[in-house]
Amino acid sequence: MKDELQYIGEKIVQNNDLLSQNLVNIMLTHHTQNLLEKY
C-alpha cells in the first residue's frame, strides 16, 4: 500500500511539473502573439 501511494505521489508531481511547463508555454505564446499584434 505504501509503495502504491508513493508511486501515485510521484506521478502527481510529474504531472504538476508538466502542467506548469505547459502553462508557462501558453502564457509565453500568448504574450508573444500580443506583442506581435501591436507592431
Secondary structure, DSSP 8 states (H G I E B T S, - for coil): -HHHHHHHHHHHHHHHHHHHHHHHHHHHHHHHHHHHHH-
